Amino acid sequence: MSVDSASQPLIHARGLTKRFGTFTAVDAVDFDVARGEAFGFLGPNGAGKTSTMRMIGCTSPISDGELGVLGLDPRHHGPQIRARLGVVPQHDTLDNELTVRENLLIYGRYFGLTREECARRADELLDFVQLADRAGDLVEPLSGGMKRRLTIARSLINEPDLMLLDEPTTGLDPQARHLLWDRLYRLKQRGVTLVLTTHYMDEAEQLCDRLVVMDKARIVAEGSPQQLIARFSTREVAEFRFAPGIQETLDGQFEGLAERVERLPDRVLLYADDGEDVVLAARDRGLHPETVLVRRSTLEDVFLRLTGRSLIE
């Protein structure tokens, strides 16, 4: 496999498969990631997202299929690929006994950077992730959001061509999540290619130019968030909630009101291009829910339609 060029995808996978004994974690998936793109893997726990990321990151060998990363073959060029990656793992691996700045300085030395270059980049990155005022603090007492920002700063110390982020905002409060989104968006503006896994639908909509939905080790859909919503949902959703015991008596009364009707234990979802028309039509039929919410369709509607609402243990 030749050295990458601007016209080639940064990641190219065909029939990519990962097995652990008799268990297939990733089942012959195909995808490409373009240079400068923010690309997401969306799926429930156990869908194969992290296993795919580990193969891309050259920390888990592929079982079958074809994979190219940065124009190189991970089976033969793992060290060269890893030298050009920035990795944000699902769980922080910071050294709690060092200061914030020392975590960056030591990590930079792993890539062969001089002490002077490590110091320069560390100061720039701490400013970028808004941690410059905490440079001399130990890591252990930092908040979860600060630790995630420091992990992102550390992943950038080698000025990577490609960043891999596995569940980057899991466990963070809304303020920390939005600050992290802003930093990732700024990285994308700088031309850094982002590949992330997430099970937060709003995160995927905010960050991803394009994504794949994985379920049971396979890719079940691919496209931009807007394309997936247009393909698998409707423009709006009307949510009806009824008093206890009423919904069970309404068999057949939702028929023809919307393009698709989904009955949940606590509410009824009616998918249509005009949710207000659905509400008026329902009232004409004598339906009187306790509460009504008309909202736009989201990636969560697509996700639940493709992967189901049952919990996967």
Buried (B, 14 or more C-beta within 10 A) or exposed (E): BEEBEEEBBBBBBEEBBBBEEEEBBBBBBBBBBBBBBBBBBBBBEBBBBBBBBBBBBBBBEBBEBEBBBBBBBBEEBBEBBBBBBBBBBBEBEBEEEBBBBBBBBBBBBEBEBEEEBBBEBBBBBBEBBBBBEBBEBBBEEBEBBBBBBBBBBBBBBBEBBBBBBBBBBBEBEEEBBEBBBEBBEEBBEEEBBBBBBBBBBBBBBBBBBBBBBBBBBBBBBBBEBEBBBBEBBBBBBBBBBBEEEEBEEBEEEBEEBBEEBBBEEEBBBBBBEBBEBBBEBBEEEEBEBEEBBBEEBBBBBBBBBBBEEEEEE
